[in-house]
Amino acid sequence: MPITITNLRWVTKLNMYFRHTFQNPIVRLYFYFLLTLSIILSDTFESIAVFGIIVVIIAIKNYHKFLVVLSSYLPTLLFFPIVLVIYLLFSNFLSSIPFFDSLLDATKAFLKFSLMIISMNYYLVKSNSEKLINAFRTIWVKGGLHWEWVDNLFLFLSLSLRFYPTFQSQWKTQRDSQKAIGIKFKNSFISKVVDLSYNLPSMLSQQLNRSEEIALAMKLRGYGKSFPRKIANPQNFNLTHLFQTFMITFSFYTLLRFVSI
């Protein structure tokens, strides 16, 4: 078929379609969930390699996040030799499995575990938890399921996710302030635990005060007087997104069947 301007426009529209619909937080979560599940169900090196290629494609597409993901993965790489030695010792002394088979099983488990960690790290660095909660809450409200305890659960998750970055920022600010006045910290694990035990009570007290201020502000704005609550920034989940979840399911199912033959 000859390449025409009309064909190029359709390709551009198709590319934009997949780019925008894959931005839906529920579709993205579903994709990474099925990817992780497929990696777990992989029982051969060939199937692990296939899903490894998918993870590599994700890494190439998100190359600017590579160092962040690598820093999260390095502890796994460092602990693998220790876990491998322990596993081989136990398998040789407590079972009749040949050494080579034990080594293959351990390598297979390590590859699967590595792919799972890397893929989920890419999901975490690219995803917005607030949007994900909003998306689930939008489906809940539009579905007409007005259960107050579920709505309160969404609120609890949303506030909890907001407090964690605040807690991290507060910890960093406190450490920087202490370093600025000449306080030196040791890098050993025990020293870090001791420093945390000294600073944690005051930090928790500040967070509790902040939570009381937020609760008071919510009451002043009329929280709890009407139910169900409205959604400030609803995240749509329409037939297009439902079709995408179907295609994702079909693709991973087909891949699993293909690599299992």
C-alpha positions in Angstrom: 0.0 0.0 0.0 1.5 3.4 -1.0 2.3 5.9 1.8 0.1 8.9 1.5 -0.6 11.9 3.7 -3.9 10.3 4.8 -2.0 7.2 6.0 0.5 9.3 7.8 -2.3 11.2 9.6 -3.9 7.9 10.7 -0.5 6.7 12.0 -0.1 10.0 13.9 -3.6 9.7 15.3 -3.1 6.1 16.4 0.2 7.0 18.1 -1.5 9.9 20.0 -4.4 7.6 20.9 -2.1 5.0 22.6 0.0 7.7 24.2 -3.0 9.5 25.8 -5.0 6.5 26.8 -2.0 4.8 28.4 -1.8 7.8 30.7 -4.8 6.6 32.6 -3.6 5.5 36.0 -5.8 2.4 36.2 -4.8 1.2 32.8 -1.1 1.7 33.6 -1.4 -0.1 37.0 -3.2 -3.0 35.2 -0.5 -3.2 32.6 2.3 -3.4 35.2 0.3 -5.8 37.4 -0.2 -8.2 34.5 3.5 -7.8 33.5 4.5 -8.8 37.1 2.1 -11.7 37.2 3.4 -12.9 33.8 6.9 -12.8 35.1 5.9 -14.8 38.1 4.2 -17.5 36.0 7.2 -17.8 33.6 8.8 -21.1 34.2 11.5 -21.3 31.5 14.4 -19.1 30.5 12.8 -18.4 27.1 9.7 -17.0 28.7 11.7 -14.9 31.2 13.7 -13.6 28.2 10.5 -12.5 26.4 9.2 -10.5 29.4 12.8 -9.3 29.9 12.6 -7.7 26.5 9.4 -5.9 27.5 11.1 -4.5 30.6 14.1 -3.4 28.4 11.7 -1.6 26.0 10.1 0.1 29.1 13.6 1.1 30.3 14.6 2.5 26.8 11.3 4.5 26.7 12.0 5.9 30.2 15.7 6.2 29.9 15.8 9.5 31.9 14.6 7.5 34.9 17.3 4.8 34.5 19.6 6.0 37.3 16.7 6.3 39.8 15.6 2.7 39.0 19.1 1.4 39.1 19.8 2.8 42.5 16.6 1.0 43.8 17.7 -2.2 42.2 21.4 -2.3 43.4 20.6 -3.7 46.9 19.1 -6.7 45.2 22.1 -7.3 43.1 24.4 -7.0 46.1 22.5 -9.5 48.2 22.1 -12.1 45.5 25.5 -13.8 46.0 24.7 -14.2 49.8 21.2 -15.6 49.1 22.6 -17.9 46.4 25.2 -19.5 48.7 22.7 -20.0 51.4 20.2 -21.6 49.0 22.8 -23.9 47.4 24.0 -25.1 50.9 20.5 -25.9 52.0 19.5 -27.6 48.8 22.6 -29.7 48.7 22.4 -30.8 52.4 18.6 -31.0 52.8 17.5 -32.3 49.5 18.6 -34.7 46.7 18.4 -32.1 43.9 21.6 -32.0 41.8 23.9 -29.0 42.3 23.5 -27.9 38.7 19.7 -28.0 38.9 19.8 -26.0 42.1 22.0 -23.4 40.4 19.6 -23.1 37.5 16.6 -22.7 39.8 18.3 -20.0 41.8 19.4 -18.2 38.6 15.8 -18.4 37.3 14.4 -17.1 40.5 16.9 -14.2 40.6 16.1 -13.2 37.0 12.3 -13.2 37.7 12.7 -11.3 41.0 15.0 -8.7 39.3 12.5 -8.1 36.4 9.7 -7.7 38.9 11.6 -5.1 40.9 12.8 -3.2 37.9 9.3 -3.1 36.3 7.5 -2.0 39.5 10.2 0.6 40.1 9.5 2.1 36.6 5.8 2.1 37.5 6.4 3.9 40.8 8.7 6.6 39.4 6.2 7.3 36.5 2.9 7.1 38.5 1.0 9.6 40.5 -0.6 7.9 43.5 -3.1 10.7 44.0 -4.4 10.3 40.4 -4.7 6.5 40.9 -6.8 7.0 44.0 -8.9 9.6 42.2 -9.4 7.2 39.3 -10.7 4.4 41.6 -12.9 6.9 43.5 -14.3 8.3 40.2 -15.4 4.7 39.2 -16.8 4.1 42.6 -18.9 7.3 42.7 -20.1 7.0 39.1 -21.1 3.4 39.8 -23.5 4.7 42.4 -22.0 2.7 45.2 -22.4 5.1 48.1 -20.8 3.3 51.0 -19.4 5.9 53.4 -16.7 3.6 54.9 -15.2 3.1 51.4 -15.2 6.9 50.8 -13.5 7.4 54.1 -10.9 4.7 53.1 -10.1 6.6 49.9 -9.7 9.8 52.0 -7.4 8.0 54.4 -5.2 6.6 51.6 -5.0 10.1 50.0 -3.9 11.8 53.2 -1.5 9.1 54.1 0.2 9.4 50.7 0.5 13.1 51.1 2.1 12.8 54.6 4.9 10.5 53.5 6.7 13.0 51.2 6.2 15.7 53.8 7.8 13.5 56.4 10.7 12.8 54.0 11.2 16.5 53.3 11.0 17.3 57.1 13.7 14.7 57.8 16.0 16.0 55.1 15.5 19.7 56.3 16.3 18.7 59.9 19.4 16.8 58.9 20.6 19.7 56.6 20.1 22.2 59.5 22.1 20.0 61.9 24.9 19.7 59.4 24.9 23.5 58.8 25.7 24.1 62.5 28.6 21.6 62.5 26.9 18.4 63.7 28.6 15.4 62.0 26.8 12.1 61.4 28.4 8.6 61.1 27.4 6.4 58.1 27.1 3.2 60.0 23.7 1.5 60.3 23.6 1.6 64.1 24.4 5.4 64.1 21.6 6.0 61.6 19.1 4.1 63.9 20.3 6.1 66.9 19.9 9.4 65.1 16.4 8.4 63.9 15.4 7.5 67.5 16.5 10.9 68.7 14.7 12.9 66.0 11.6 10.7 65.4 9.6 11.9 68.5 9.8 15.6 67.5 9.0 14.8 63.9 6.0 12.7 64.8 4.8 15.5 67.1 5.0 18.0 64.2 3.1 15.6 61.9 0.4 15.1 64.5 0.0 18.9 64.9 -0.2 19.2 61.1 -2.9 16.5 60.9 -5.0 18.3 63.6 -4.7 21.5 61.5 -5.9 19.7 58.4 -8.8 18.1 60.3 -9.9 21.5 61.6 -9.7 23.0 58.1 -11.8 20.2 56.7 -14.5 20.7 59.4 -14.5 24.5 58.7 -15.1 23.7 55.0 -18.1 21.5 55.8 -16.5 18.0 55.5 -19.0 15.3 56.6 -22.1 17.4 56.2 -23.0 15.9 52.8 -22.6 12.5 51.3 -21.4 11.4 48.8 -18.6 13.9 48.4 -17.8 15.4 45.0 -14.6 14.7 43.2 -12.5 17.8 42.4 -10.5 16.3 39.6 -12.3 13.2 38.3 -10.2 10.7 36.3 -12.2 9.2 33.5 -12.4 5.5 32.8 -14.4 5.0 29.6 -15.0 2.3 27.0 -11.6 3.1 25.4 -9.8 2.4 28.6 -11.8 -0.8 29.1 -10.9 -1.9 25.6 -7.2 -1.2 26.5 -7.4 -3.4 29.5 -8.9 -6.2 27.4 -6.1 -5.8 24.8 -3.5 -5.9 27.6 -5.0 -9.1 29.0 -5.2 -10.7 25.6 -1.6 -9.7 24.8 -0.1 -11.1 28.0 -2.2 -14.3 27.8 -1.1 -14.9 24.2 2.5 -14.3 25.1 2.3 -16.8 28.0 0.7 -19.4 25.8 3.3 -18.8 23.1 6.3 -19.1 25.3 4.9 -22.1 27.1 4.6 -24.2 23.8 
